[in-house]
Amino acid sequence: MANTKALNREDRKQAKRTARKKAAPKAKRTAPRGSLKRKVKKMARGTAKR
């Protein structure tokens, strides 16, 4: 996208919208959303944290 610093809000919005329309469509996901995130281990239950 071009530099939109000099444009006012409405023009910037319009420029973004046209850029979005021109952009190639994104490919379908190969894996479900969030499945590639690092998983957090659950803390031990019942014991005090401190």
PDB file of N, H, CA, C and O in Angstrom:
ATOM      1  N   MET A   1       0.840  -1.193   0.000  1.00  0.00           N
ATOM      2  CA  MET A   1       0.000   0.000   0.000  1.00  0.00           C
ATOM      3  C   MET A   1       0.875   1.243   0.000  1.00  0.00           C
ATOM      4  O   MET A   1       1.957   1.247   0.587  1.00  0.00           O
ATOM      5  N   ALA A   2       0.413   2.283  -0.649  1.00  0.00           N
ATOM      6  H   ALA A   2      -0.466   2.280  -1.126  1.00  0.00           H
ATOM      7  CA  ALA A   2       1.184   3.519  -0.747  1.00  0.00           C
ATOM      8  C   ALA A   2       1.195   4.256   0.587  1.00  0.00           C
ATOM      9  O   ALA A   2       0.405   3.948   1.479  1.00  0.00           O
ATOM     10  N   ASN A   3       2.091   5.228   0.720  1.00  0.00           N
ATOM     11  H   ASN A   3       2.733   5.478  -0.004  1.00  0.00           H
ATOM     12  CA  ASN A   3       2.174   6.026   1.937  1.00  0.00           C
ATOM     13  C   ASN A   3       0.950   6.938   2.008  1.00  0.00           C
ATOM     14  O   ASN A   3       0.703   7.710   1.082  1.00  0.00           O
ATOM     15  N   THR A   4       0.188   6.858   3.087  1.00  0.00           N
ATOM     16  H   THR A   4       0.388   6.231   3.840  1.00  0.00           H
ATOM     17  CA  THR A   4      -1.056   7.628   3.204  1.00  0.00           C
ATOM     18  C   THR A   4      -0.964   8.703   4.282  1.00  0.00           C
ATOM     19  O   THR A   4      -1.982   9.213   4.749  1.00  0.00           O
ATOM     20  N   LYS A   5       0.275   9.048   4.676  1.00  0.00           N
ATOM     21  H   LYS A   5       1.102   8.634   4.297  1.00  0.00           H
ATOM     22  CA  LYS A   5       0.455  10.018   5.760  1.00  0.00           C
ATOM     23  C   LYS A   5      -0.111  11.401   5.409  1.00  0.00           C
ATOM     24  O   LYS A   5      -0.638  12.100   6.275  1.00  0.00           O
ATOM     25  N   ALA A   6       0.002  11.788   4.132  1.00  0.00           N
ATOM     26  H   ALA A   6       0.429  11.220   3.429  1.00  0.00           H
ATOM     27  CA  ALA A   6      -0.436  13.127   3.718  1.00  0.00           C
ATOM     28  C   ALA A   6      -1.958  13.211   3.539  1.00  0.00           C
ATOM     29  O   ALA A   6      -2.511  14.311   3.511  1.00  0.00           O
ATOM     30  N   LEU A   7      -2.633  12.077   3.419  1.00  0.00           N
ATOM     31  H   LEU A   7      -2.184  11.184   3.441  1.00  0.00           H
ATOM     32  CA  LEU A   7      -4.071  12.089   3.167  1.00  0.00           C
ATOM     33  C   LEU A   7      -4.855  12.306   4.457  1.00  0.00           C
ATOM     34  O   LEU A   7      -4.383  11.999   5.552  1.00  0.00           O
ATOM     35  N   ASN A   8      -6.070  12.844   4.300  1.00  0.00           N
ATOM     36  H   ASN A   8      -6.453  13.093   3.410  1.00  0.00           H
ATOM     37  CA  ASN A   8      -6.925  12.966   5.476  1.00  0.00           C
ATOM     38  C   ASN A   8      -7.648  11.642   5.700  1.00  0.00           C
ATOM     39  O   ASN A   8      -7.486  10.705   4.919  1.00  0.00           O
ATOM     40  N   ARG A   9      -8.429  11.564   6.741  1.00  0.00           N
ATOM     41  H   ARG A   9      -8.561  12.325   7.375  1.00  0.00           H
ATOM     42  CA  ARG A   9      -9.012  10.282   7.161  1.00  0.00           C
ATOM     43  C   ARG A   9      -9.880   9.648   6.076  1.00  0.00           C
ATOM     44  O   ARG A   9      -9.735   8.462   5.781  1.00  0.00           O
ATOM     45  N   GLU A  10     -10.777  10.428   5.485  1.00  0.00           N
ATOM     46  H   GLU A  10     -10.894  11.391   5.725  1.00  0.00           H
ATOM     47  CA  GLU A  10     -11.699   9.881   4.481  1.00  0.00           C
ATOM     48  C   GLU A  10     -10.951   9.355   3.262  1.00  0.00           C
ATOM     49  O   GLU A  10     -11.256   8.280   2.746  1.00  0.00           O
ATOM     50  N   ASP A  11      -9.949  10.143   2.804  1.00  0.00           N
ATOM     51  H   ASP A  11      -9.701  11.016   3.224  1.00  0.00           H
ATOM     52  CA  ASP A  11      -9.172   9.708   1.638  1.00  0.00           C
ATOM     53  C   ASP A  11      -8.370   8.451   1.956  1.00  0.00           C
ATOM     54  O   ASP A  11      -8.226   7.555   1.125  1.00  0.00           O
ATOM     55  N   ARG A  12      -7.855   8.411   3.181  1.00  0.00           N
ATOM     56  H   ARG A  12      -7.973   9.139   3.857  1.00  0.00           H
ATOM     57  CA  ARG A  12      -7.069   7.246   3.591  1.00  0.00           C
ATOM     58  C   ARG A  12      -7.953   5.989   3.613  1.00  0.00           C
ATOM     59  O   ARG A  12      -7.538   4.911   3.185  1.00  0.00           O
ATOM     60  N   LYS A  13      -9.179   6.158   4.122  1.00  0.00           N
ATOM     61  H   LYS A  13      -9.516   7.033   4.469  1.00  0.00           H
ATOM     62  CA  LYS A  13     -10.133   5.055   4.163  1.00  0.00           C
ATOM     63  C   LYS A  13     -10.432   4.555   2.755  1.00  0.00           C
ATOM     64  O   LYS A  13     -10.474   3.350   2.505  1.00  0.00           O
ATOM     65  N   GLN A  14     -10.638   5.504   1.836  1.00  0.00           N
ATOM     66  H   GLN A  14     -10.604   6.482   2.040  1.00  0.00           H
ATOM     67  CA  GLN A  14     -10.947   5.163   0.445  1.00  0.00           C
ATOM     68  C   GLN A  14      -9.771   4.440  -0.205  1.00  0.00           C
ATOM     69  O   GLN A  14      -9.961   3.468  -0.935  1.00  0.00           O
ATOM     70  N   ALA A  15      -8.547   4.919   0.065  1.00  0.00           N
ATOM     71  H   ALA A  15      -8.392   5.709   0.659  1.00  0.00           H
ATOM     72  CA  ALA A  15      -7.344   4.308  -0.506  1.00  0.00           C
ATOM     73  C   ALA A  15      -7.186   2.876   0.002  1.00  0.00           C
ATOM     74  O   ALA A  15      -6.837   1.975  -0.760  1.00  0.00           O
ATOM     75  N   LYS A  16      -7.446   2.675   1.296  1.00  0.00           N
ATOM     76  H   LYS A  16      -7.730   3.407   1.915  1.00  0.00           H
ATOM     77  CA  LYS A  16      -7.334   1.340   1.879  1.00  0.00           C
ATOM     78  C   LYS A  16      -8.358   0.400   1.256  1.00  0.00           C
ATOM     79  O   LYS A  16      -8.053  -0.750   0.942  1.00  0.00           O
ATOM     80  N   ARG A  17      -9.569   0.902   1.082  1.00  0.00           N
ATOM     81  H   ARG A  17      -9.817   1.836   1.337  1.00  0.00           H
ATOM     82  CA  ARG A  17     -10.642   0.075   0.538  1.00  0.00           C
ATOM     83  C   ARG A  17     -10.320  -0.375  -0.879  1.00  0.00           C
ATOM     84  O   ARG A  17     -10.518  -1.539  -1.228  1.00  0.00           O
ATOM     85  N   THR A  18      -9.817   0.561  -1.701  1.00  0.00           N
ATOM     86  H   THR A  18      -9.656   1.506  -1.417  1.00  0.00           H
ATOM     87  CA  THR A  18      -9.487   0.197  -3.082  1.00  0.00           C
ATOM     88  C   THR A  18      -8.319  -0.781  -3.111  1.00  0.00           C
ATOM     89  O   THR A  18      -8.289  -1.693  -3.938  1.00  0.00           O
ATOM     90  N   ALA A  19      -7.355  -0.592  -2.208  1.00  0.00           N
ATOM     91  H   ALA A  19      -7.379   0.148  -1.537  1.00  0.00           H
ATOM     92  CA  ALA A  19      -6.206  -1.504  -2.149  1.00  0.00           C
ATOM     93  C   ALA A  19      -6.670  -2.908  -1.754  1.00  0.00           C
ATOM     94  O   ALA A  19      -6.164  -3.907  -2.264  1.00  0.00           O
ATOM     95  N   ARG A  20      -7.638  -2.964  -0.842  1.00  0.00           N
ATOM     96  H   ARG A  20      -8.050  -2.152  -0.428  1.00  0.00           H
ATOM     97  CA  ARG A  20      -8.175  -4.260  -0.417  1.00  0.00           C
ATOM     98  C   ARG A  20      -8.876  -4.972  -1.561  1.00  0.00           C
ATOM     99  O   ARG A  20      -8.759  -6.187  -1.719  1.00  0.00           O
ATOM    100  N   LYS A  21      -9.623  -4.183  -2.376  1.00  0.00           N
ATOM    101  H   LYS A  21      -9.717  -3.196  -2.249  1.00  0.00           H
ATOM    102  CA  LYS A  21     -10.349  -4.767  -3.501  1.00  0.00           C
ATOM    103  C   LYS A  21      -9.389  -5.277  -4.566  1.00  0.00           C
ATOM    104  O   LYS A  21      -9.643  -6.310  -5.186  1.00  0.00           O
ATOM    105  N   LYS A  22      -8.275  -4.555  -4.786  1.00  0.00           N
ATOM    106  H   LYS A  22      -8.068  -3.717  -4.283  1.00  0.00           H
ATOM    107  CA  LYS A  22      -7.305  -4.941  -5.812  1.00  0.00           C
ATOM    108  C   LYS A  22      -6.482  -6.150  -5.400  1.00  0.00           C
ATOM    109  O   LYS A  22      -6.029  -6.907  -6.258  1.00  0.00           O
ATOM    110  N   ALA A  23      -6.279  -6.348  -4.085  1.00  0.00           N
ATOM    111  H   ALA A  23      -6.647  -5.734  -3.388  1.00  0.00           H
ATOM    112  CA  ALA A  23      -5.418  -7.428  -3.590  1.00  0.00           C
ATOM    113  C   ALA A  23      -5.977  -8.790  -3.984  1.00  0.00           C
ATOM    114  O   ALA A  23      -7.190  -8.985  -4.064  1.00  0.00           O
ATOM    115  N   ALA A  24      -5.065  -9.725  -4.228  1.00  0.00           N
ATOM    116  H   ALA A  24      -4.080  -9.567  -4.163  1.00  0.00           H
ATOM    117  CA  ALA A  24      -5.472 -11.078  -4.593  1.00  0.00           C
ATOM    118  C   ALA A  24      -6.138 -11.742  -3.395  1.00  0.00           C
ATOM    119  O   ALA A  24      -5.745 -11.493  -2.255  1.00  0.00           O
ATOM    120  N   PRO A  25      -7.139 -12.582  -3.637  1.00  0.00           N
ATOM    121  CA  PRO A  25      -7.808 -13.233  -2.506  1.00  0.00           C
ATOM    122  C   PRO A  25      -6.860 -14.164  -1.766  1.00  0.00           C
ATOM    123  O   PRO A  25      -5.995 -14.804  -2.365  1.00  0.00           O
ATOM    124  N   LYS A  26      -7.041 -14.226  -0.466  1.00  0.00           N
ATOM    125  H   LYS A  26      -7.743 -13.706   0.020  1.00  0.00           H
ATOM    126  CA  LYS A  26      -6.173 -15.073   0.357  1.00  0.00           C
ATOM    127  C   LYS A  26      -6.536 -16.537   0.125  1.00  0.00           C
ATOM    128  O   LYS A  26      -7.688 -16.868  -0.155  1.00  0.00           O
ATOM    129  N   ALA A  27      -5.542 -17.399   0.246  1.00  0.00           N
ATOM    130  H   ALA A  27      -4.606 -17.130   0.474  1.00  0.00           H
ATOM    131  CA  ALA A  27      -5.761 -18.827   0.062  1.00  0.00           C
ATOM    132  C   ALA A  27      -6.533 -19.385   1.254  1.00  0.00           C
ATOM    133  O   ALA A  27      -6.507 -18.817   2.345  1.00  0.00           O
ATOM    134  N   LYS A  28      -7.213 -20.495   1.033  1.00  0.00           N
ATOM    135  H   LYS A  28      -7.234 -20.957   0.147  1.00  0.00           H
ATOM    136  CA  LYS A  28      -7.940 -21.143   2.120  1.00  0.00           C
ATOM    137  C   LYS A  28      -6.936 -21.643   3.153  1.00  0.00           C
ATOM    138  O   LYS A  28      -5.788 -21.937   2.820  1.00  0.00           O
ATOM    139  N   ARG A  29      -7.371 -21.738   4.402  1.00  0.00           N
ATOM    140  H   ARG A  29      -8.303 -21.499   4.673  1.00  0.00           H
ATOM    141  CA  ARG A  29      -6.485 -22.197   5.469  1.00  0.00           C
ATOM    142  C   ARG A  29      -6.155 -23.679   5.287  1.00  0.00           C
ATOM    143  O   ARG A  29      -6.994 -24.484   4.883  1.00  0.00           O
ATOM    144  N   THR A  30      -4.899 -24.003   5.603  1.00  0.00           N
ATOM    145  H   THR A  30      -4.218 -23.348   5.931  1.00  0.00           H
ATOM    146  CA  THR A  30      -4.495 -25.413   5.534  1.00  0.00           C
ATOM    147  C   THR A  30      -4.716 -26.094   6.880  1.00  0.00           C
ATOM    148  O   THR A  30      -4.957 -27.300   6.936  1.00  0.00           O
ATOM    149  N   ALA A  31      -4.636 -25.331   7.953  1.00  0.00           N
ATOM    150  H   ALA A  31      -4.441 -24.351   7.908  1.00  0.00           H
ATOM    151  CA  ALA A  31      -4.860 -25.860   9.300  1.00  0.00           C
ATOM    152  C   ALA A  31      -5.890 -24.971   9.985  1.00  0.00           C
ATOM    153  O   ALA A  31      -6.017 -23.797   9.636  1.00  0.00           O
ATOM    154  N   PRO A  32      -6.624 -25.507  10.950  1.00  0.00           N
ATOM    155  CA  PRO A  32      -7.612 -24.679  11.654  1.00  0.00           C
ATOM    156  C   PRO A  32      -6.955 -23.507  12.377  1.00  0.00           C
ATOM    157  O   PRO A  32      -5.795 -23.586  12.780  1.00  0.00           O
ATOM    158  N   ARG A  33      -7.700 -22.429  12.535  1.00  0.00           N
ATOM    159  H   ARG A  33      -8.642 -22.364  12.208  1.00  0.00           H
ATOM    160  CA  ARG A  33      -7.175 -21.238  13.203  1.00  0.00           C
ATOM    161  C   ARG A  33      -6.700 -21.574  14.599  1.00  0.00           C
ATOM    162  O   ARG A  33      -7.387 -22.273  15.344  1.00  0.00           O
ATOM    163  N   GLY A  34      -5.522 -21.076  14.958  1.00  0.00           N
ATOM    164  H   GLY A  34      -4.965 -20.508  14.353  1.00  0.00           H
ATOM    165  CA  GLY A  34      -5.022 -21.252  16.315  1.00  0.00           C
ATOM    166  C   GLY A  34      -4.389 -22.600  16.578  1.00  0.00           C
ATOM    167  O   GLY A  34      -3.845 -22.817  17.661  1.00  0.00           O
ATOM    168  N   SER A  35      -4.441 -23.516  15.617  1.00  0.00           N
ATOM    169  H   SER A  35      -4.883 -23.339  14.738  1.00  0.00           H
ATOM    170  CA  SER A  35      -3.882 -24.844  15.867  1.00  0.00           C
ATOM    171  C   SER A  35      -2.354 -24.816  15.840  1.00  0.00           C
ATOM    172  O   SER A  35      -1.707 -25.706  16.391  1.00  0.00           O
ATOM    173  N   LEU A  36      -1.777 -23.797  15.202  1.00  0.00           N
ATOM    174  H   LEU A  36      -2.302 -23.073  14.754  1.00  0.00           H
ATOM    175  CA  LEU A  36      -0.318 -23.705  15.112  1.00  0.00           C
ATOM    176  C   LEU A  36       0.281 -22.928  16.283  1.00  0.00           C
ATOM    177  O   LEU A  36       1.500 -22.784  16.379  1.00  0.00           O
ATOM    178  N   LYS A  37      -0.582 -22.427  17.176  1.00  0.00           N
ATOM    179  H   LYS A  37      -1.572 -22.545  17.099  1.00  0.00           H
ATOM    180  CA  LYS A  37      -0.095 -21.672  18.332  1.00  0.00           C
ATOM    181  C   LYS A  37       0.559 -22.599  19.344  1.00  0.00           C
ATOM    182  O   LYS A  37       0.225 -23.781  19.424  1.00  0.00           O
ATOM    183  N   ARG A  38       1.496 -22.055  20.117  1.00  0.00           N
ATOM    184  H   ARG A  38       1.768 -21.095  20.053  1.00  0.00           H
ATOM    185  CA  ARG A  38       2.112 -22.843  21.190  1.00  0.00           C
ATOM    186  C   ARG A  38       1.057 -23.078  22.260  1.00  0.00           C
ATOM    187  O   ARG A  38       0.382 -22.134  22.671  1.00  0.00           O
ATOM    188  N   LYS A  39       0.903 -24.284  22.710  1.00  0.00           N
ATOM    189  H   LYS A  39       1.451 -25.051  22.376  1.00  0.00           H
ATOM    190  CA  LYS A  39      -0.086 -24.590  23.737  1.00  0.00           C
ATOM    191  C   LYS A  39       0.520 -24.348  25.123  1.00  0.00           C
ATOM    192  O   LYS A  39       1.702 -24.611  25.347  1.00  0.00           O
ATOM    193  N   VAL A  40      -0.296 -23.848  26.043  1.00  0.00           N
ATOM    194  H   VAL A  40      -1.256 -23.635  25.861  1.00  0.00           H
ATOM    195  CA  VAL A  40       0.155 -23.553  27.401  1.00  0.00           C
ATOM    196  C   VAL A  40      -0.201 -24.739  28.282  1.00  0.00           C
ATOM    197  O   VAL A  40      -1.343 -25.197  28.274  1.00  0.00           O
ATOM    198  N   LYS A  41       0.756 -25.233  29.031  1.00  0.00           N
ATOM    199  H   LYS A  41       1.684 -24.861  29.037  1.00  0.00           H
ATOM    200  CA  LYS A  41       0.482 -26.352  29.933  1.00  0.00           C
ATOM    201  C   LYS A  41      -0.351 -25.843  31.105  1.00  0.00           C
ATOM    202  O   LYS A  41      -0.155 -24.725  31.580  1.00  0.00           O
ATOM    203  N   LYS A  42      -1.275 -26.670  31.561  1.00  0.00           N
ATOM    204  H   LYS A  42      -1.434 -27.578  31.175  1.00  0.00           H
ATOM    205  CA  LYS A  42      -2.104 -26.285  32.697  1.00  0.00           C
ATOM    206  C   LYS A  42      -1.278 -26.390  33.972  1.00  0.00           C
ATOM    207  O   LYS A  42      -0.456 -27.293  34.130  1.00  0.00           O
ATOM    208  N   MET A  43      -1.517 -25.443  34.880  1.00  0.00           N
ATOM    209  H   MET A  43      -2.185 -24.709  34.752  1.00  0.00           H
ATOM    210  CA  MET A  43      -0.792 -25.461  36.156  1.00  0.00           C
ATOM    211  C   MET A  43      -1.339 -26.572  37.036  1.00  0.00           C
ATOM    212  O   MET A  43      -2.463 -27.034  36.839  1.00  0.00           O
ATOM    213  N   ALA A  44      -0.547 -26.995  38.000  1.00  0.00           N
ATOM    214  H   ALA A  44       0.366 -26.620  38.160  1.00  0.00           H
ATOM    215  CA  ALA A  44      -0.967 -28.043  38.923  1.00  0.00           C
ATOM    216  C   ALA A  44      -2.175 -27.553  39.712  1.00  0.00           C
ATOM    217  O   ALA A  44      -2.205 -26.415  40.179  1.00  0.00           O
ATOM    218  N   ARG A  45      -3.140 -28.402  39.850  1.00  0.00           N
ATOM    219  H   ARG A  45      -3.116 -29.327  39.470  1.00  0.00           H
ATOM    220  CA  ARG A  45      -4.354 -28.014  40.568  1.00  0.00           C
ATOM    221  C   ARG A  45      -4.211 -28.274  42.057  1.00  0.00           C
ATOM    222  O   ARG A  45      -3.545 -29.219  42.478  1.00  0.00           O
ATOM    223  N   GLY A  46      -4.850 -27.416  42.850  1.00  0.00           N
ATOM    224  H   GLY A  46      -5.392 -26.648  42.508  1.00  0.00           H
ATOM    225  CA  GLY A  46      -4.935 -27.653  44.285  1.00  0.00           C
ATOM    226  C   GLY A  46      -3.780 -27.114  45.099  1.00  0.00           C
ATOM    227  O   GLY A  46      -3.927 -26.908  46.304  1.00  0.00           O
ATOM    228  N   THR A  47      -2.645 -26.881  44.485  1.00  0.00           N
ATOM    229  H   THR A  47      -2.526 -27.049  43.506  1.00  0.00           H
ATOM    230  CA  THR A  47      -1.515 -26.378  45.270  1.00  0.00           C
ATOM    231  C   THR A  47      -1.457 -24.858  45.160  1.00  0.00           C
ATOM    232  O   THR A  47      -1.896 -24.278  44.167  1.00  0.00           O
ATOM    233  N   ALA A  48      -0.914 -24.228  46.186  1.00  0.00           N
ATOM    234  H   ALA A  48      -0.557 -24.699  46.993  1.00  0.00           H
ATOM    235  CA  ALA A  48      -0.806 -22.778  46.184  1.00  0.00           C
ATOM    236  C   ALA A  48       0.227 -22.347  45.147  1.00  0.00           C
ATOM    237  O   ALA A  48       1.216 -23.042  44.915  1.00  0.00           O
ATOM    238  N   LYS A  49      -0.008 -21.209  44.536  1.00  0.00           N
ATOM    239  H   LYS A  49      -0.812 -20.643  44.725  1.00  0.00           H
ATOM    240  CA  LYS A  49       0.923 -20.716  43.520  1.00  0.00           C
ATOM    241  C   LYS A  49       2.173 -20.123  44.146  1.00  0.00           C
ATOM    242  O   LYS A  49       3.237 -20.086  43.529  1.00  0.00           O
ATOM    243  N   ARG A  50       2.025 -19.649  45.407  1.00  0.00           N
ATOM    244  H   ARG A  50       1.161 -19.679  45.909  1.00  0.00           H
ATOM    245  CA  ARG A  50       3.197 -19.010  46.056  1.00  0.00           C
ATOM    246  C   ARG A  50       3.588 -19.773  47.288  1.00  0.00           C
ATOM    247  O   ARG A  50       4.543 -19.399  47.969  1.00  0.00           O
TER     248      ARG A  50
END
